[in-house]
């Protein structure tokens, strides 16, 4: 059998008796990916025939470089120090014998979901930031907790398992190994002794234990609720997992249907979740998102009696929640949600088919689609009316999907004059619009639009029911209406929340089993005893959806059928599993005490380590994960498990890294290139990708080099496989080293901002590291290797060197503390530029600079520290402290006069003597022209003010101007 391969024929020095043949695709071949060297290679297309090599189609190029000339030997340094850290457990945080008299620093990443794709260069952005903080705080004598683990249950792994027929336990373990290997290759200083995974029984035992505490306190219950059901995936999806009516994963249709589900009563903690936000050091945008998600509002519940066909009141009432009771006289119709529980009793015979069809259509939309402000409002008349309690008028009842059954009571009173959605609906369906609020600016009333603001109440009086609010302000009128409603039995004051109870059940296999059984004879739900935990997830060969709505766990018949341990009665296990959120709600606590088999976390350890000092992760988790974790933490606080009210004191959202800029040109229908500004108008064009080498910058735009009149579109997109712009960190590390990748991701811009990846940018920081290496170790030897030691000298530093160093120390320290890592790197670059101008490099200066560099580029720093003569890791060396004495700029600019005329200036120390000042003037390039060879009659020196040199006029020469 023939196997064709591309080979490289390398012309090596004559000392090698035979040329080498390397498979080009070989991962060990060191030349394949380097762009920094000029190679001339002989490519041979070869075929192997049972071990014999046949050379064909030879294209010959000459090898110009004997070996790869790396700026510094990162390929040797980085694996060396990664092995050292692992073997010596350098970053292990003691578990029991920790010195609690020292300050603590708990810095945490939002732990990853280990997908099969591995990391891309966007992932290490936050991880590098936390690692810099962790390394810095260790050097500042803090006890640092910096752990890593895996959020490993959930739908992605289950879907992959179904598609491939591989058990999710196997694929997840393989993915974890891949992620761990990649993280270690980046030199992150995690305490791997504390590694946890949510899929391990020793871990989810305590997830189940927390569920039991919630159940005992009435915070976990079952209810029939409308859910996002995906028949293809066979599971319930959270709202955020549904996009445009289909599942985010797989694009399968999703419908709304009622199902019996486990719920967690997060609404019981709504006020505390809202109030405690104020004391947190979080981005204000994140806090505002949580406030909006909780959505606390004050208003009233009002009762509207349903009327029969004769206009008489039936024994059915629709309760609506409104934040604007002052507008009740303007309510001209009611709207109920498609899932409103009383809807069937409100529909007339003539309208039943229309309503039925509409409800079916609405079931296929997500809550987000239904409430989108821009979309056209739709609805169907039920054929039924209700009485407005304020004015006694019969108003129609409609069903419309812009009202959600999960918010308020699932019904609203519609006031089209004062609500834009109601106004659009009323215009479309020809429903009356009654103005009851007069704006203070009367011109608004003539705008032809709804006025949702407050003002003076008009057209709002009914003496028959004893309600007259005309002339009152909106606030006064609202209070008046609530008081009237409570006295007359038509309603009551009410505080409401947008926040809904947490739908906690999933019809999936790959999740934590819920630790309850259902008694066969009575249907009663009974929690397991705590000593029965963990309830182990059973092995299943077939974990695909049942198609019936029954969870996959129902297939594990021998596991499902059991007995209640307390009564011995036959029982059935719960076959729903917990959502992926469950394991991530409390993992930060387990890191404090990862091997405790007796309790969730030791109280002493929790009191020392809690709360998390800095928590870094993506803004996409700003609401749900953080909100759910805060809820569980508050429950644990109430039962005495934790000592703090909040889990995360400081949250930082890192920006995203976009793919490299892509340049696009427009072509018209005739195939001619046209400028982007013209194309924007014509809309008759096709887009074409332009290679970067054909592009140049012109002002604020990018244009074609060959035709600068053609302006291009330059855009950067989020990294994704579909766009083909994913950059693998493994490739970057292979070419530039891990320290370069770390340094570049921090240097790209502020941590919290989104940035665009640029290969030329990483080459810049790679050069900086190469210059750092050569400054301290020296230039490479003739064979390309470097000296084992450094070229620093054991001499006292000069004042100038000390000032340069201590200014750098002050800046780097300040910027790390402020998480402004990019400007900290700039300060080190400035130091390096200054240091290259020195004749000698004192060891004390170089050692301090290496320590400054170490949080950012730990591999290089460790190697340099070793070559400076140290035998231990620098991980716990004291971080340099800036001496204020060297931060003051004690030099001044001194004017120099020659014969009373100012001829220039010199820079001198404040304490400079006359002799020193005169010497500097004589050596100054400009002043020396006047002083060389001249006879000085006298010098007039006022320290800090002026130096005047009076020359002997007999010998004075005219200086060349």
CORNOR-V319829 format. One record per backbone hydrogen bond with DSSP energy under -0.5 kcal/mol. CO is the residue of the C=O (numbers start at 1). NH is the residue of the N-H. If there is no record, write none. Layout:
# CORNOR-V319829
<<CO,NH> <CO,NH>>
This chain:
# CORNOR-V319829
<<1,50> <3,48> <5,7> <5,46> <6,24> <7,9> <7,44> <8,10> <8,22> <9,11> <9,42> <10,12> <10,20> <13,16> <15,17> <20,10> <22,8> <23,26> <26,29> <28,30> <29,32> <31,34> <37,39> <39,41> <41,43> <42,9> <43,59> <44,7> <44,46> <45,56> <46,5> <47,49> <47,54> <48,3> <48,50> <49,52> <52,49> <53,55> <54,47> <56,45> <58,60> <59,43> <62,64> <68,70> <72,74> <73,76> <73,77> <74,78> <76,80> <77,81> <78,82> <79,83> <80,84> <81,85> <82,86> <83,87> <84,88> <85,89> <85,90> <86,89> <89,92> <92,94> <98,100> <99,102> <103,143> <105,107> <105,145> <106,613> <106,614> <108,616> <109,111> <112,114> <112,151> <113,115> <115,118> <120,123> <120,124> <122,125> <123,126> <123,127> <124,128> <125,129> <126,130> <127,131> <128,132> <129,133> <130,134> <131,135> <132,136> <133,137> <134,138> <135,139> <136,140> <137,142> <138,141> <139,879> <142,144> <143,105> <144,146> <145,107> <146,191> <148,196> <150,152> <150,198> <154,158> <155,159> <156,160> <157,161> <158,162> <159,163> <160,164> <161,165> <161,166> <167,170> <167,171> <168,172> <169,173> <170,174> <171,175> <172,176> <173,177> <174,178> <175,179> <176,180> <177,181> <178,182> <179,183> <180,184> <181,185> <182,186> <183,186> <183,188> <184,187> <188,190> <190,192> <191,194> <192,195> <196,150> <197,200> <200,203> <200,204> <201,205> <203,206> <203,207> <204,208> <205,209> <206,210> <207,211> <208,212> <209,213> <210,214> <211,215> <212,216> <213,217> <214,219> <214,220> <215,218> <219,265> <221,263> <223,225> <223,261> <225,259> <227,229> <227,257> <228,230> <228,237> <229,231> <229,255> <230,234> <230,235> <235,230> <237,228> <238,241> <239,242> <241,248> <243,246> <245,254> <246,243> <247,251> <248,250> <252,247> <255,229> <255,257> <257,227> <259,225> <259,261> <261,223> <262,504> <262,505> <263,221> <264,266> <264,502> <265,268> <266,269> <267,270> <269,273> <270,274> <271,275> <272,276> <274,277> <275,278> <276,279> <277,280> <280,282> <281,651> <283,286> <283,287> <284,288> <285,289> <286,290> <287,291> <288,292> <289,293> <290,294> <291,295> <294,498> <294,499> <297,496> <299,494> <300,302> <300,322> <301,492> <302,320> <304,318> <305,387> <306,314> <307,385> <308,311> <312,308> <314,316> <316,306> <317,319> <318,304> <318,320> <320,302> <322,300> <324,327> <325,328> <327,330> <328,331> <330,332> <332,396> <333,414> <334,398> <335,412> <336,400> <337,340> <340,343> <342,345> <342,346> <343,346> <343,347> <344,347> <348,352> <349,352> <351,355> <352,356> <353,357> <354,358> <355,359> <356,360> <357,361> <358,362> <359,363> <361,364> <362,365> <363,256> <366,370> <367,371> <368,372> <369,372> <372,375> <378,401> <380,399> <382,348> <384,397> <385,307> <386,388> <386,395> <387,305> <387,389> <388,392> <393,388> <393,395> <395,386> <396,334> <396,398> <397,382> <397,384> <398,336> <399,380> <400,403> <404,407> <407,410> <410,337> <411,321> <412,335> <412,414> <413,415> <414,332> <414,333> <414,416> <415,418> <416,419> <417,451> <419,423> <420,424> <421,425> <422,426> <423,427> <424,428> <425,429> <426,430> <426,431> <427,430> <432,434> <433,435> <436,458> <437,439> <438,456> <440,442> <441,444> <442,445> <443,446> <444,447> <450,452> <455,474> <456,438> <457,471> <460,469> <462,465> <462,466> <462,467> <467,462> <469,472> <472,457> <473,477> <474,478> <475,479> <476,480> <477,481> <478,482> <479,483> <480,484> <481,485> <482,486> <483,487> <484,488> <485,489> <485,490> <485,491> <490,303> <492,301> <494,299> <496,297> <497,408> <501,503> <502,264> <502,504> <504,579> <506,508> <506,577> <509,511> <510,154> <512,578> <513,515> <514,516> <515,528> <516,574> <517,519> <517,526> <518,572> <519,523> <524,519> <526,517> <529,532> <530,533> <534,536> <541,543> <550,546> <551,554> <552,555> <553,556> <555,557> <556,559> <556,560> <557,561> <560,562> <560,573> <562,571> <564,568> <569,564> <570,520> <571,562> <572,518> <575,553> <576,514> <577,506> <579,582> <580,584> <581,585> <582,585> <583,586> <586,589> <586,590> <587,591> <589,592> <589,593> <590,593> <593,596> <602,606> <603,607> <604,608> <605,609> <606,610> <612,649> <612,650> <614,108> <615,652> <616,110> <617,654> <618,621> <619,622> <621,626> <623,627> <624,628> <625,629> <626,630> <627,631> <628,632> <629,633> <630,634> <631,635> <632,636> <633,637> <634,638> <635,639> <636,641> <636,642> <637,640> <647,612> <647,649> <649,281> <650,615> <652,617> <652,654> <656,658> <656,755> <657,719> <658,757> <662,664> <662,715> <663,690> <664,713> <665,688> <666,674> <667,686> <668,671> <672,668> <674,666> <675,678> <675,679> <676,680> <678,681> <678,682> <679,683> <683,685> <686,667> <688,665> <690,663> <691,694> <692,695> <694,705> <696,703> <698,701> <701,698> <702,712> <703,696> <707,704> <707,710> <709,711> <710,704> <711,676> <712,714> <713,664> <713,715> <715,662> <717,659> <720,724> <720,725> <721,724> <726,728> <727,121> <728,731> <728,732> <729,733> <730,734> <731,735> <732,736> <732,737> <733,737> <737,741> <738,742> <739,743> <740,744> <741,745> <742,746> <743,747> <744,748> <750,753> <751,655> <755,658> <758,762> <759,763> <760,764> <761,765> <762,766> <763,767> <764,768> <765,769> <766,770> <767,771> <768,772> <769,773> <770,774> <771,775> <772,776> <773,777> <773,778> <774,778> <776,791> <781,784> <785,781> <793,795> <793,843> <798,802> <799,803> <800,804> <801,805> <802,806> <803,807> <804,808> <805,809> <806,810> <807,811> <808,812> <809,813> <810,814> <811,815> <812,816> <813,817> <814,818> <815,820> <816,819> <819,751> <819,821> <820,823> <820,824> <821,825> <822,826> <823,827> <824,828> <825,829> <826,830> <827,831> <828,832> <829,833> <830,834> <831,835> <832,836> <834,837> <835,838> <840,842> <841,793> <842,845> <842,846> <843,847> <844,848> <845,849> <846,850> <847,851> <848,852> <849,853> <850,854> <851,855> <853,856> <853,857> <857,861> <858,862> <859,863> <860,864> <861,865> <862,866> <863,867> <864,868> <865,870> <866,869> <867,790> <874,877> <882,884> <883,886> <884,887> <884,888> <888,890> <890,910> <892,894> <892,908> <893,895> <894,906> <895,947> <896,903> <896,904> <897,899> <897,949> <898,901> <901,898> <904,896> <906,894> <906,908> <908,892> <909,912> <913,917> <914,918> <915,919> <916,920> <917,921> <918,922> <919,923> <920,924> <921,924> <924,928> <926,929> <927,930> <927,931> <928,932> <931,934> <934,936> <935,937> <935,952> <938,950> <939,941> <940,942> <940,948> <941,943> <942,945> <942,946> <945,895> <946,942> <947,897> <947,949> <948,940> <948,950> <949,899> <949,951> <950,937> <950,938> <951,953> <952,955> <957,959>>
